[in-house]
Amino acid sequence: MPEGHSVHRLAQQFSSVFVGERLAVSSPQGRFSAGAAQLDGATLLSALAHGKQMFLRFDNDRVLRVHLGLYGAWSFGGDATFRGASSIGAPRRVGETEQASDEGEPGGTASFSGPPAPVGAVRVRLVSAHGWADLRGPTACEVISPAEEKAARAKLGPDPLQAGSDGSVFVRKLTSSVTPVGIQLMNQSVVAGIGNVYRAEVLFLQGINPWRPGRQVREDEAAAIWTDTVRLMRDGVREGRIVTTTAEARNGRPKRSAPHYVYKRTGEPCRRCGTPILTGEMAARNVYWCPRCQAE
């Protein structure tokens, strides 16, 4: 499932290429025809990411709420003014990168006569004068009111990537519960945007066992989790992928060859102490940790 940094990259891309544009909105698949009709011909005012959800706000007081979930993805295309990624989300084809061209370079063709024929089950298609975006396979895709957007966001915890997010809210929630910290970090009402990768990597960096109850996490430790999460997720927005290791930990290898400390490294030696990495099931998801660096 795309984690918060990917959704923020999506919001940035929509802001760059669609905000201020009058959009033709359709549902080639047909499952979202009623929702598309509410948005067709409206102008996109803003794109906001909150955790793993994105809210596209239109000038007719309607909001498109999208949660990609496990299988959702956006694909993009357009003319030479249309910049950014060719696709963001999961899954992507083997070998396909998120970035369509070199950073900052135009990603489209010299002219735009319209989008290509839909490929696969396209739930929503947005078309401007310069490009298009197709959404496939989302967990949630609905048109809501601004009041409903406010209510949906009120259920979410603070987003480490939003300017002005209050980390003290996260600290208070985490340290006041007996629920293991590894479960709480995946709870979007505690903190919005963290997924399985960031959970594993942040807890390793802080030397905290994922099974430790929240009430046994000191406030300064919880604050450090928040600070590391902000740093790593900002890196993720910039890089377009999650890389948590330092150059020293990679021993000169490229980022792609050794991006993580513990995530999906079961049985491999810890990059710090050499102890084999463990994995276990936590709330129906795999969790990874070093039993020495993250002792109880």
C-alpha positions, 0 to 999 in steps of 0.5 A: 500500500502506498505510504504517506509520502507517495500520496503527498507526491500525488497531491504535489503533482495534481497541484502542479498540473491540474489546479486552476484547470477546468476538467472533464471528468468521466468514468470509463469503467462505469462504476463511478459515473454518478460521481464523475457527473458531479465533477465534470466541467468543474475547476480544481481548486486544490489538492490536499494529502492527509496521511494515505488519503487525498482530497481534490477540491473543486469550485462547485463545493464538491471534493473527490476523496481517494484512498488508493489502498493496496491496489490503487494507482494513478497514471498520467500523461500530457503535452510538454508542459505536463511535468512529473511522474508517469504513475504513482501508487501500487502496483506498477509494472516490473521495471516501471519507475515512478518518474517519467523523465529526469527531475524537472524535465517535461514528461509529455509530448509537444502537443496534446490532442486528447488522452489515449483509449482507456487501458484496464478498469479506469475508475476515474479519468480527469482531462485538462487542456494539457493532460490527463490522469487515470485512476485504477483500483482504489479502495475508496473513491467518492464525491463528498462535501467540504463538511464531509471532508472535514469530518473524514480528516477529523478521524485521522491523526496528525500527518508528519508531512503537513506543515504545522502538524502537532507532534505532541498529539501523537506523543500523547496518543501513543504513550497513553495506550497499552497497545504495542507501539508497532500496532499504534504506528499503523493506526491512522487515527494515531498518526496518518501516513505511516505504513509497514516500511516506515514503521519498521525502519523508524522503530529500528532507528530509535531502538524500540521493540515493536511489541513494547506497550505504548505506556512503556514508551517515554515521552522523549522516545515518542517525540523522537519517533515523530521527529524521525518520521518527519525526516524520513517521510520528507526524504521519501517525498523528495526521492520518490521512494523510501530509503532509510539507510545511510551511505555508511550502512550501505557500504558504498552500494547504491540506494536501491540495493540496500534501502532499508535496515530491517524491512523485508530482511528476515534472517539477514544480518543487522546492518549495525550489529550483525544479528539476524533480523526477525519477523513476526505477525502483528495485527495481520501484518508482518513486522521486522526488527533486530532482537539485539538493537531493539531488545525489550 
